Amino acid sequence: MIRTNSIVFKFSLQMTVILAILLSILVLSNIYSLEVVRSNALTSSRNTLALYQANIHNNFNNFSKDLIEVFDNNIDAAVNVANLDESSRYFKVQELKNNLLAKMANDYSSDGMFIRLSGELVLEQFSSRIPSAGKLALVDFLNTHKFSSSPADESDEWKVFQIQGDYYLFKYITYSQVSFGTLVKADTLLSMVDRGSNDHNRYVLSNTEGSILSANNIVLKKADTTLGSLTQEYQRSFLIISEPIEEFGQITNMVAKGGLFSGLKLIQWGIALLAVLSAIIVPLVLRFLTRDVLKPILELVKAAKVVEQGQLEYQVPQGVPYSLEFMKLFHALESMVSEIKDLKIQSYEEQIEISRAEIKYLQMQIRPHFFLNAISTITSLTYHNKNEEIRRMIHCLSEHLRYMFKGGLVEVSMEEEIKHAENYIRMQEIRYPDQVFFMIEMDDKARQVPIPQFMIQTFVENTFKHAMFYKEMLSIFIRVRSETRDGKPFVSIVIEDNGGGFSSEWLSKAEIEEVMEDGGRVGIANIRKTLQLLYKRDDLLKLSNAETSGARVEMWIPVPESGHPKL
């Protein structure tokens, strides 16, 4: 009989308690680990789907903008085609086709655009992503389908059609028996999702009724025509997460469970082995673990929770005999917390600067004096019966307003900005007849280079404010050239006038000049700050005086290697 006060009994009791605790911890940790992995997988999948949702939504917005632009620019011509003679009608149809072809040349264009004229004549353009057989099927569909007029509240809807086994999303506008439309294949839409090279999950697009439109990395069976049937078949071996897409339905991510939990089995065996070893050597190492391992780990966990709560003032414990390895961890944690704090402050500062720049741009667009002067000019012209000048002034003013309402911090092509500046000069020519001379030179290579909106027009406007004198000829020269600077491609912009130029006092404080509402050098300081924020350089703007007379402005715009910088 074993005595309760014997060493064997006490040791056995201690081992039994320890083993029971370890086994309990093992079971609970396994359950917790499974739940954590599953929760992290769901969170990661939802975050990924949110990015894909935004990508798809942006594509739909681009397609809709292209459709509206084609409709606005060509509706009058398309409606009047039926009233033309055969020869005029032929040339007008060719013009409409060329307009469709020009719009389809964009990198972000849809799979196709079409114009269905009265009399069942269909003009269409398809992208190279559509195979020849698919194009023939689409032509047959466009020739036979009736595109009825939609109410105003349904004009933004995308409609799903199945054509020879493939699903397409259509959006069209019908006016006076003429239909303008754009389309995208569901497979193309799914391929536009920017997935990383290591993303081997399954993705499925479905409509609001649950019908599967497109899928990748998965072979669909004949019975798998709806998302419900697909979910029922694969729910045991996959985690299935769906998120809505407001234009047509939803996107679904199928994550293989085997890939998620395969590493946990090895962890379980490792924990079991550790439990056995612990039962053997616990009496020898318990104190060591408590003093040199457990205590510093608890200190690190405590510090991590403090940091997680937003308290970024962590310091390494002083006067505690921790091991060298744990002291390195504490120092690494301290460095990481300090870096997080610096990055957080830097991020906030950048966001504040960008917000300020955007507000200043919006303020720059509100120019009551400019519009009052334009209205006064039109009123003055009416007293002299200068109808042609009035029409030109109204046309230029409408183009000016249309360009302004693109919004703050919008990026446009160099050609658009130059045309806007030229339009502004044309208005000033009407206001100051025979007092304005301007010359613009621009390389063909620089025409499509992206530039922040109002960059050139702001300096042209300042020229008229500060270099225009009564009954004196004002000369403005604008030169845009492609060049290489520091081994990288740039576009050089030079703006010169024959006015009084910049004063030496103003040039010395130009970099700290603020945007004013009382007629100062409006926008220059804002443009300098915007260039610094967008391109991370402070040497892209140079203000000086020309050798003869007048002000000279030089700007350098970096040419992006691929795509446009995000504003």
C-alpha positions as CSV (number, residue, x, y, z in Angstrom):
1,M,0.0,0.0,0.0
2,I,1.3,3.4,-1.0
3,R,1.6,5.9,1.7
4,T,0.2,9.4,0.9
5,N,3.2,11.1,2.4
6,S,5.8,9.2,0.5
7,I,8.1,10.7,-2.1
8,V,6.8,8.3,-4.7
9,F,3.2,9.3,-4.1
10,K,3.9,13.0,-4.1
11,F,6.1,12.7,-7.3
12,S,3.5,10.6,-9.0
13,L,0.7,13.0,-8.0
14,Q,2.7,15.9,-9.3
15,M,3.4,14.2,-12.6
16,T,-0.2,13.2,-12.9
17,V,-1.4,16.7,-12.4
18,I,1.2,18.1,-14.8
19,L,0.4,15.5,-17.4
20,A,-3.3,16.2,-17.0
21,I,-2.7,19.9,-17.3
22,L,-0.5,19.4,-20.4
23,L,-3.0,17.1,-22.1
24,S,-5.8,19.6,-21.3
25,I,-3.7,22.4,-22.7
26,L,-2.9,20.2,-25.8
27,V,-6.6,19.6,-26.5
28,L,-7.6,23.2,-25.9
29,S,-4.6,24.5,-27.9
30,N,-5.5,22.3,-30.9
31,I,-9.1,23.5,-30.8
32,Y,-8.0,27.1,-30.5
33,S,-5.4,26.7,-33.2
34,L,-8.0,25.3,-35.6
35,E,-10.3,28.1,-34.9
36,V,-7.6,30.8,-35.2
37,V,-6.4,29.4,-38.5
38,R,-10.0,29.3,-39.8
39,S,-10.7,32.8,-38.5
40,N,-7.5,34.2,-40.1
41,A,-8.3,32.4,-43.4
42,L,-11.8,33.9,-43.4
43,T,-10.4,37.4,-42.6
44,S,-7.7,37.2,-45.2
45,S,-10.2,36.0,-47.8
46,R,-12.6,38.8,-47.0
47,N,-9.8,41.4,-47.2
48,T,-8.7,39.9,-50.6
49,L,-12.3,39.9,-51.9
50,A,-12.7,43.5,-50.8
51,L,-9.7,44.4,-53.0
52,Y,-11.1,42.4,-55.9
53,Q,-14.5,44.1,-55.4
54,A,-12.9,47.5,-55.7
55,N,-11.0,46.4,-58.8
56,I,-14.1,45.1,-60.5
57,H,-16.1,48.2,-59.5
58,N,-13.4,50.5,-60.9
59,N,-13.5,48.5,-64.2
60,F,-17.3,48.9,-64.4
61,N,-17.0,52.7,-63.7
62,N,-14.5,53.0,-66.6
63,F,-16.8,51.1,-68.9
64,S,-19.7,53.3,-68.0
65,K,-17.8,56.5,-68.4
66,D,-16.7,55.3,-71.9
67,L,-20.3,54.5,-72.8
68,I,-21.6,57.9,-71.6
69,E,-18.8,59.7,-73.4
70,V,-19.6,57.9,-76.7
71,F,-23.3,58.5,-76.2
72,D,-22.9,62.2,-75.5
73,N,-20.5,62.7,-78.5
74,N,-22.4,60.7,-81.1
75,I,-26.1,60.6,-80.2
76,D,-27.0,63.5,-82.5
77,A,-25.1,62.0,-85.4
78,A,-26.5,58.5,-84.8
79,V,-30.2,59.7,-84.6
80,N,-29.8,61.8,-87.9
81,V,-28.2,59.0,-89.9
82,A,-31.6,57.8,-91.1
83,N,-32.4,61.2,-92.6
84,L,-29.2,61.4,-94.7
85,D,-28.8,60.4,-98.3
86,E,-27.0,57.2,-99.1
87,S,-23.6,58.8,-99.7
88,S,-23.7,61.0,-96.6
89,R,-25.0,58.1,-94.5
90,Y,-22.1,55.9,-95.6
91,F,-19.5,58.5,-94.4
92,K,-21.4,59.2,-91.2
93,V,-21.5,55.5,-90.4
94,Q,-17.7,55.2,-91.0
95,E,-17.2,58.2,-88.7
96,L,-19.2,56.4,-85.9
97,K,-17.2,53.3,-86.4
98,N,-14.0,55.2,-86.1
99,N,-15.2,56.8,-82.9
100,L,-15.9,53.4,-81.5
101,L,-12.5,52.1,-82.6
102,A,-10.8,55.1,-80.9
103,K,-12.6,54.5,-77.6
104,M,-11.8,50.7,-77.7
105,A,-8.1,51.5,-78.1
106,N,-7.8,52.4,-74.4
107,D,-6.0,49.9,-72.2
108,Y,-8.9,49.8,-69.7
109,S,-11.6,49.4,-72.4
110,S,-14.4,46.8,-72.2
111,D,-14.6,43.7,-74.5
112,G,-16.8,45.6,-76.9
113,M,-18.9,48.6,-77.8
114,F,-21.8,48.9,-80.2
115,I,-24.2,51.4,-81.7
116,R,-27.5,50.0,-83.0
117,L,-29.0,52.5,-85.5
118,S,-32.6,52.7,-86.6
119,G,-33.3,50.2,-89.4
120,E,-31.5,47.3,-87.6
121,L,-28.0,48.5,-88.6
122,V,-25.5,47.6,-85.9
123,L,-22.0,49.1,-85.6
124,E,-19.7,47.2,-83.3
125,Q,-16.1,47.0,-82.2
126,F,-14.6,44.1,-80.1
127,S,-11.4,43.8,-78.2
128,S,-8.7,41.2,-79.1
129,R,-9.7,39.2,-75.9
130,I,-12.8,37.9,-77.7
131,P,-12.1,35.0,-80.1
132,S,-13.5,35.0,-83.6
133,A,-16.3,32.6,-82.9
134,G,-17.3,34.7,-79.9
135,K,-17.4,37.8,-82.1
136,L,-19.7,36.1,-84.6
137,A,-22.0,35.0,-81.8
138,L,-22.1,38.5,-80.4
139,V,-22.8,40.0,-83.8
140,D,-25.8,37.6,-84.2
141,F,-27.1,38.6,-80.8
142,L,-26.8,42.3,-81.4
143,N,-28.6,41.9,-84.7
144,T,-31.6,40.1,-83.2
145,H,-31.9,41.4,-79.6
146,K,-34.4,44.2,-78.9
147,F,-32.8,46.9,-76.8
148,S,-35.8,48.7,-75.3
149,S,-35.6,52.1,-73.6
150,S,-35.0,51.8,-69.9
151,P,-36.4,54.2,-67.2
152,A,-34.0,56.7,-65.7
153,D,-33.6,54.7,-62.5
154,E,-32.5,51.6,-64.5
155,S,-30.0,53.4,-66.8
156,D,-27.1,52.3,-64.7
157,E,-28.0,48.6,-64.5
158,W,-25.8,45.9,-66.0
159,K,-27.7,43.0,-67.6
160,V,-26.4,39.5,-67.9
161,F,-26.9,37.5,-71.1
162,Q,-25.8,34.0,-72.0
163,I,-24.6,33.7,-75.6
164,Q,-23.6,30.2,-76.8
165,G,-22.6,29.1,-73.3
166,D,-20.6,32.2,-72.4
167,Y,-21.9,34.9,-70.1
168,Y,-21.7,38.6,-70.9
169,L,-22.6,41.7,-69.0
170,F,-24.3,44.4,-71.1
171,K,-25.0,48.0,-70.4
172,Y,-26.8,50.1,-73.0
173,I,-28.6,53.4,-73.5
174,T,-31.5,53.7,-75.9
175,Y,-32.7,57.0,-77.2
176,S,-35.0,57.7,-80.2
177,Q,-34.7,54.1,-81.4
178,V,-30.9,54.2,-81.3
179,S,-29.0,52.1,-78.8
180,F,-25.5,52.7,-77.5
181,G,-24.0,49.8,-75.5
182,T,-20.9,48.3,-74.0
183,L,-20.2,44.7,-72.9
184,V,-17.7,42.6,-71.0
185,K,-17.3,38.9,-70.9
186,A,-17.6,37.4,-67.4
187,D,-14.3,35.4,-67.9
188,T,-12.6,38.6,-68.9
189,L,-13.9,40.4,-65.8
190,L,-12.6,37.6,-63.6
191,S,-9.2,37.7,-65.4
192,M,-9.0,41.5,-64.7
193,V,-8.8,40.7,-61.0
194,D,-5.2,41.4,-60.0
195,R,-4.3,38.2,-58.2
196,G,-0.8,37.6,-56.9
197,S,1.4,34.8,-58.3
198,N,0.9,32.7,-55.1
199,D,-2.9,33.0,-55.1
200,H,-4.1,29.5,-56.1
201,N,-7.5,29.8,-54.5
202,R,-10.7,29.3,-56.5
203,Y,-12.8,32.3,-57.5
204,V,-16.3,32.3,-58.8
205,L,-18.5,35.1,-60.2
206,S,-22.3,34.6,-60.0
207,N,-25.3,36.8,-60.7
208,T,-28.0,37.8,-58.3
209,E,-30.0,34.6,-59.0
210,G,-26.9,32.5,-58.0
211,S,-26.1,31.3,-61.6
212,I,-22.4,30.8,-62.1
213,L,-21.0,33.3,-64.7
214,S,-17.3,32.4,-64.5
215,A,-14.8,30.4,-62.4
216,N,-11.1,29.8,-62.3
217,N,-8.8,27.1,-60.9
218,I,-11.8,24.8,-60.7
219,V,-13.5,22.4,-63.2
220,L,-17.2,22.9,-63.2
221,K,-19.4,19.9,-63.7
222,K,-22.7,20.0,-65.6
223,A,-24.6,20.0,-62.4
224,D,-22.6,22.9,-61.0
225,T,-24.7,25.6,-62.7
226,T,-25.5,27.6,-59.5
227,L,-23.5,28.8,-56.5
228,G,-25.7,26.8,-54.2
229,S,-25.0,23.5,-55.9
230,L,-21.3,24.3,-56.0
231,T,-21.3,25.1,-52.3
232,Q,-23.1,21.9,-51.4
233,E,-20.6,19.8,-53.3
234,Y,-17.4,21.5,-52.0
235,Q,-18.3,22.8,-48.5
236,R,-16.6,19.8,-46.8
237,S,-13.2,20.4,-48.4
238,F,-13.3,24.2,-48.9
239,L,-14.0,27.3,-46.9
240,I,-16.4,29.3,-49.1
241,I,-16.7,33.0,-48.7
242,S,-18.8,35.3,-50.8
243,E,-19.0,39.1,-51.1
244,P,-21.6,41.1,-53.1
245,I,-20.8,43.1,-56.2
246,E,-23.5,45.6,-56.7
247,E,-23.4,45.7,-60.5
248,F,-24.4,42.1,-61.1
249,G,-24.1,39.7,-58.2
250,Q,-21.3,38.4,-56.1
251,I,-17.7,37.1,-56.1
252,T,-16.9,33.9,-54.1
253,N,-13.5,32.6,-52.8
254,M,-13.0,28.9,-52.2
255,V,-10.1,28.2,-49.9
256,A,-8.9,24.5,-49.6
257,K,-9.1,23.4,-46.0
258,G,-6.3,20.8,-46.5
259,G,-3.8,23.5,-47.3
260,L,-4.8,25.5,-44.2
261,F,-4.7,22.7,-41.6
262,S,-1.9,20.5,-43.0
263,G,0.7,22.1,-40.8
264,L,-1.3,21.7,-37.6
265,K,-0.9,17.9,-37.6
266,L,2.9,18.3,-37.3
267,I,2.4,20.8,-34.5
268,Q,0.1,18.4,-32.7
269,W,2.7,15.6,-32.7
270,G,5.4,18.1,-31.6
271,I,3.2,19.2,-28.7
272,A,2.6,15.6,-27.7
273,L,6.3,14.9,-27.7
274,L,7.0,17.9,-25.7
275,A,4.3,16.8,-23.2
276,V,6.1,13.4,-22.8
277,L,9.5,15.1,-22.4
278,S,8.0,17.5,-19.9
279,A,6.7,14.7,-17.8
280,I,10.2,13.2,-17.6
281,I,12.3,16.4,-17.0
282,V,9.8,18.7,-15.4
283,P,11.3,18.3,-11.9
284,L,14.7,19.4,-13.3
285,V,13.7,22.2,-15.6
286,L,10.6,23.7,-14.0
287,R,12.5,26.3,-12.1
288,F,14.7,27.1,-15.1
289,L,11.6,27.5,-17.3
290,T,9.8,29.7,-14.8
291,R,12.8,32.0,-14.2
292,D,14.5,32.3,-17.6
293,V,11.7,31.6,-20.1
294,L,8.2,31.9,-18.7
295,K,8.7,35.2,-17.0
296,P,10.2,37.1,-19.9
297,I,7.6,35.6,-22.3
298,L,4.8,36.9,-20.1
299,E,6.6,40.3,-20.1
300,L,6.7,40.2,-23.9
301,V,3.0,39.3,-24.1
302,K,2.2,42.1,-21.7
303,A,4.2,44.5,-23.7
304,A,2.6,43.4,-27.0
305,K,-0.9,43.9,-25.5
306,V,0.1,47.4,-24.4
307,V,1.3,48.2,-27.9
308,E,-1.9,46.7,-29.4
309,Q,-3.9,49.1,-27.3
310,G,-2.1,52.0,-28.9
311,Q,0.4,52.8,-26.2
312,L,3.6,53.4,-28.2
313,E,6.0,54.3,-25.3
314,Y,7.5,50.9,-24.5
315,Q,10.9,50.7,-22.9
316,V,13.2,47.7,-22.2
317,P,13.0,46.5,-18.6
318,Q,16.0,47.6,-16.6
319,G,17.9,45.7,-13.8
320,V,16.3,42.3,-14.6
321,P,18.7,39.3,-15.2
322,Y,17.1,38.1,-18.4
323,S,19.1,36.0,-20.8
324,L,20.9,37.6,-23.7
325,E,18.4,36.2,-26.3
326,F,15.4,37.7,-24.5
327,M,17.2,41.0,-24.0
328,K,17.7,41.1,-27.8
329,L,14.0,40.4,-28.2
330,F,13.1,43.2,-25.9
331,H,15.4,45.6,-27.8
332,A,13.9,44.5,-31.1
333,L,10.4,45.1,-29.7
334,E,11.5,48.5,-28.5
335,S,12.9,49.3,-32.0
336,M,9.8,48.0,-33.7
337,V,7.5,50.1,-31.5
338,S,9.6,53.2,-32.1
339,E,9.5,52.6,-35.9
340,I,5.7,52.0,-35.8
341,K,5.3,55.3,-34.0
342,D,7.4,57.1,-36.6
343,L,5.6,55.5,-39.5
344,K,2.3,56.3,-37.9
345,I,3.2,60.0,-37.5
346,Q,4.6,60.1,-41.0
347,S,1.5,58.6,-42.5
348,Y,-0.7,61.1,-40.6
349,E,1.4,64.0,-41.8
350,E,1.2,62.8,-45.4
351,Q,-2.5,62.4,-45.2
352,I,-2.9,65.8,-43.8
353,E,-0.6,67.4,-46.5
354,I,-2.5,65.6,-49.2
355,S,-5.9,66.7,-47.7
356,R,-4.6,70.3,-47.5
357,A,-3.4,70.2,-51.1
358,E,-6.8,68.9,-52.3
359,I,-8.6,71.6,-50.4
360,K,-6.4,74.2,-51.9
361,Y,-7.1,72.8,-55.4
362,L,-10.8,73.0,-54.7
363,Q,-10.4,76.6,-53.6
364,M,-8.4,77.4,-56.7
365,Q,-11.4,76.2,-58.8
366,I,-13.7,78.7,-57.2
367,R,-12.8,81.9,-59.0
368,P,-15.7,84.4,-58.7
369,H,-13.7,87.3,-60.2
370,F,-12.9,85.2,-63.3
371,F,-16.5,84.4,-63.9
372,L,-17.7,87.9,-63.2
373,N,-15.1,89.2,-65.7
374,A,-16.3,86.7,-68.3
375,I,-19.9,87.7,-67.8
376,S,-19.0,91.4,-67.9
377,T,-17.1,90.8,-71.2
378,I,-20.1,89.0,-72.7
379,T,-22.4,91.9,-71.6
380,S,-20.0,94.4,-73.1
381,L,-20.0,92.5,-76.4
382,T,-23.8,92.5,-76.6
383,Y,-23.8,96.4,-76.6
384,H,-21.5,96.3,-79.7
385,N,-23.6,93.5,-81.4
386,K,-20.5,91.3,-81.7
387,N,-22.4,88.0,-81.9
388,E,-19.5,86.0,-83.2
389,E,-17.3,87.0,-80.3
390,I,-20.2,86.3,-77.9
391,R,-20.6,82.7,-79.3
392,R,-16.8,82.1,-79.1
393,M,-16.7,83.5,-75.5
394,I,-19.6,81.3,-74.4
395,H,-18.1,78.2,-76.1
396,C,-14.7,78.8,-74.5
397,L,-16.3,79.4,-71.1
398,S,-18.3,76.2,-71.3
399,E,-15.1,74.3,-72.2
400,H,-13.4,75.9,-69.2
401,L,-16.2,74.9,-66.9
402,R,-16.3,71.3,-68.2
403,Y,-12.6,71.0,-67.6
404,M,-12.8,72.5,-64.1
405,F,-15.5,70.1,-62.9
406,K,-13.3,67.1,-63.4
407,G,-12.6,67.6,-59.7
408,G,-9.6,68.4,-57.4
409,L,-6.3,66.5,-57.8
410,V,-7.4,65.0,-61.1
411,E,-4.7,63.8,-63.5
412,V,-5.0,64.6,-67.2
413,S,-2.9,64.2,-70.2
414,M,-0.5,66.9,-71.2
415,E,-2.5,67.5,-74.4
416,E,-5.7,68.2,-72.4
417,E,-3.9,70.6,-70.0
418,I,-2.4,72.5,-73.0
419,K,-5.8,72.7,-74.7
420,H,-7.3,74.1,-71.5
421,A,-4.6,76.7,-71.2
422,E,-5.1,77.6,-74.9
423,N,-8.8,77.9,-74.3
424,Y,-8.2,80.3,-71.4
425,I,-5.9,82.4,-73.6
426,R,-8.6,82.5,-76.3
427,M,-11.1,84.0,-73.7
428,Q,-8.5,86.6,-72.8
429,E,-8.0,87.4,-76.5
430,I,-11.7,88.2,-76.7
431,R,-11.5,90.4,-73.6
432,Y,-8.3,92.1,-74.8
433,P,-8.5,92.2,-78.6
434,D,-5.2,92.8,-80.5
435,Q,-3.2,92.7,-77.2
436,V,-2.4,89.0,-76.8
437,F,0.1,87.0,-78.7
438,F,0.9,83.4,-77.8
439,M,2.9,80.5,-79.2
440,I,2.8,76.8,-78.1
441,E,5.3,74.1,-79.0
442,M,4.7,70.5,-77.9
443,D,6.5,67.2,-78.8
444,D,4.3,64.4,-80.0
445,K,5.9,62.1,-77.4
446,A,4.8,64.4,-74.6
447,R,1.1,64.7,-75.5
448,Q,-0.1,61.7,-73.5
449,V,2.1,62.1,-70.5
450,P,0.0,62.5,-67.3
451,I,0.2,65.8,-65.5
452,P,-1.8,67.1,-62.5
453,Q,-4.7,69.3,-63.5
454,F,-4.3,73.1,-63.6
455,M,-0.5,72.9,-63.5
456,I,0.0,74.9,-66.7
457,Q,-3.2,76.9,-66.6
458,T,-2.4,78.4,-63.2
459,F,0.8,80.0,-64.5
460,V,-0.9,81.3,-67.6
461,E,-3.6,82.8,-65.4
462,N,-0.9,84.5,-63.2
463,T,0.6,85.9,-66.4
464,F,-2.6,87.7,-67.3
465,K,-2.9,89.0,-63.7
466,H,0.6,90.3,-63.3
467,A,2.0,90.9,-66.9
468,M,-1.0,92.4,-68.7
469,F,-0.9,96.1,-69.0
470,Y,-3.3,98.6,-70.7
471,K,-2.8,98.9,-74.5
472,E,0.4,96.8,-74.4
473,M,1.0,93.6,-76.3
474,L,1.3,90.6,-74.0
475,S,3.4,87.7,-75.4
476,I,3.2,84.2,-73.9
477,F,5.5,81.3,-75.0
478,I,4.8,77.7,-73.9
479,R,7.2,74.9,-74.8
480,V,6.7,71.2,-73.9
481,R,9.6,68.8,-74.7
482,S,10.6,65.3,-73.8
483,E,14.1,65.0,-72.3
484,T,16.3,62.8,-70.1
485,R,17.2,64.0,-66.6
486,D,19.4,62.0,-64.2
487,G,19.1,59.1,-66.6
488,K,15.3,59.0,-66.4
489,P,12.6,60.3,-68.9
490,F,11.0,63.7,-68.1
491,V,8.8,66.2,-69.8
492,S,10.1,69.8,-69.6
493,I,7.6,72.6,-69.5
494,V,8.8,76.2,-70.0
495,I,6.4,79.2,-69.8
496,E,7.7,82.7,-70.6
497,D,6.0,86.1,-70.9
498,N,7.2,89.6,-71.7
499,G,5.9,91.3,-68.5
500,G,7.8,92.8,-65.7
501,G,8.9,89.4,-64.3
502,F,9.4,88.3,-60.7
503,S,10.8,90.7,-58.2
504,S,14.0,89.6,-56.5
505,E,12.3,89.9,-53.2
506,W,9.5,87.6,-54.2
507,L,11.9,85.0,-55.7
508,S,13.7,84.9,-52.4
509,K,10.6,83.9,-50.5
510,A,8.7,82.0,-53.3
511,E,9.1,78.6,-51.7
512,I,7.2,79.7,-48.6
513,E,4.6,81.8,-50.4
514,E,1.0,80.8,-49.4
515,V,-2.0,80.7,-51.6
516,M,-3.9,84.0,-51.3
517,E,-7.3,85.2,-52.4
518,D,-6.4,88.8,-53.0
519,G,-4.6,88.5,-56.3
520,G,-1.2,87.3,-55.2
521,R,0.8,84.6,-56.9
522,V,-2.2,82.3,-56.6
523,G,-1.4,78.6,-56.7
524,I,2.4,78.6,-57.1
525,A,3.2,77.5,-53.6
526,N,0.4,74.9,-53.8
527,I,1.8,73.6,-57.1
528,R,5.2,73.3,-55.6
529,K,3.8,71.4,-52.6
530,T,1.8,69.1,-54.9
531,L,4.8,68.2,-57.0
532,Q,6.7,67.3,-53.8
533,L,3.8,65.1,-52.6
534,L,3.2,63.3,-55.9
535,Y,6.7,62.8,-57.1
536,K,8.7,62.9,-53.8
537,R,11.1,65.5,-55.2
538,D,11.6,69.2,-54.5
539,D,13.5,70.2,-57.7
540,L,10.7,70.0,-60.2
541,L,9.8,73.7,-60.3
542,K,12.1,76.6,-61.0
543,L,11.0,80.3,-61.2
544,S,13.3,82.9,-62.7
545,N,13.3,85.9,-65.0
546,A,13.9,85.7,-68.8
547,E,17.2,87.1,-70.2
548,T,15.4,89.9,-72.0
549,S,12.3,90.6,-69.9
550,G,9.4,88.9,-68.3
551,A,8.9,85.8,-66.0
552,R,10.2,82.3,-66.8
553,V,8.7,79.2,-65.3
554,E,10.3,75.7,-65.7
555,M,8.7,72.5,-64.6
556,W,9.8,68.9,-65.0
557,I,7.2,66.1,-64.9
558,P,8.5,62.5,-64.5
559,V,7.2,60.1,-67.1
560,P,5.8,57.0,-65.4
561,E,7.2,53.7,-66.5
562,S,3.8,52.0,-66.4
563,G,0.5,53.5,-65.5
564,H,-0.1,56.8,-63.8
565,P,0.8,57.8,-60.3
566,K,-2.1,57.7,-57.9
567,L,-3.3,61.1,-56.7
